[in-house]
């Protein structure tokens, strides 16, 4: 474990050195990333000029909703910074045979393929997310209880773990398909479901969709559970979400590991 | 590069047509090599609309207003569905980045010595991409539109449909030339990914892809009587998503429709000229070495 941590820190240091070598590009990437986030926030502000809450009686009024958005920003920035850059590279590695060089290394292939590149500019959104969370919580009627503060970091980690599992399974799909240029798009579209409170998925179509996105692909647990714990009154029912998020996180990690190993077993080299 | 090489072009219209057909065939075959990736990419474009439908349903459920900026809940759902259709014409994934990459890695130089026009080749490739995309997407599109037919107003008259189809064709050309021009900046900047990302942000916001531009009518610009929507109307972006959808929904009619179609056509000409000028000036400052 210590060896893997040391190697990861070496990767991270190398990526940081690379980013700092091209500082202007790094700053530009941070700015564009912040631009995208600001645009979404502006959209939500526009929506709240027409309504007082997202869904009648859901409790997702302006401040709680922005706490929800902030939680999503924090979780996604961690995934975007530490896992997505490596997963994106995998697409071309499979097609060109570059994956062979990874497989012969005396290290776990999943570790190497999912964590060898770090995009520090993505953490800018996370930093803004923390600020937005502080702003939203400071303006809410009720302060989160101590148990919510204790659970929140754990649930954020669970959210990251669920998304990591999804990234790994998409990477496995890349290996099986030979090429998956749509990996990043698919990731974007899939995580789109987690960007809004689960309550919006209601009715004859919304109900089943909510069930699928909670129990089959637990994407709705990623942001909803930590955001609900911190931004909504903490009740006995909140524990159900907490347990579900922890179980889903463990299941995502285990299932994705199995799927990835099986995909690797079916990999055929493309190089000479 | 010598002017003789740069000036090399197909002789006669028949030869030109044959070259174009060959380019189209090559691009079609290339698109169909990785079919799984292509089908996946096509189908998942339907996913974002789902969250938008539920989001706006929740917004309308929580407000007592019958409409928002002139859009009922059904209008909003129909708008997003139509926007998907428009974006299927105007979006050019990978075009700008591909051009910049070909400049950076030197593969563009073959177009300087072969009797093939680069911009025409790119256009043929994009037509091929779209043809394959429509072939794959027609059934899912038809299915989704059929399932959601209750959200749509009655089918408009023939003139409106003709204007809608014309706007779609123009949006394809506008999207192509805008992105191609952006890619040509690779002759000056080498790496354009940040510029492309910045463009995508502006495009997503101002094209009406994110929400109907009519929502910006309440956003002031500081100029008396001029809203942000009025400013956006004169920019090219809304013609790549909002405009066609608004035509079908009857939000733009009569003289305003003709006026907007002329603005769109004007932007197509401006961007086509800009693309040609960028290619012409870029290739004159370009230098490449080795095989």
Interface residues (C-beta under 8 A of the other chain):
Chain A: X25 X28 X29 X32 X35 X36 X39 X42 X43 X46 X47 X49 X50 X51 X52 X53 X54 X55 X56 X58 X177 X178 X179 X180 X181 X182 X185 X186 X189 X190 X192 X193 X195 X196 X199 X200 X201 X202 X203 X206 X209
Chain B: X34 X36 X37 X40 X41 X44 X45 X47 X48 X50 X51 X54 X55 X57 X58 X59 X61 X62 X63 X65 X68 X191 X194 X197 X198 X201 X204 X205 X210 X211 X215 X218 X219
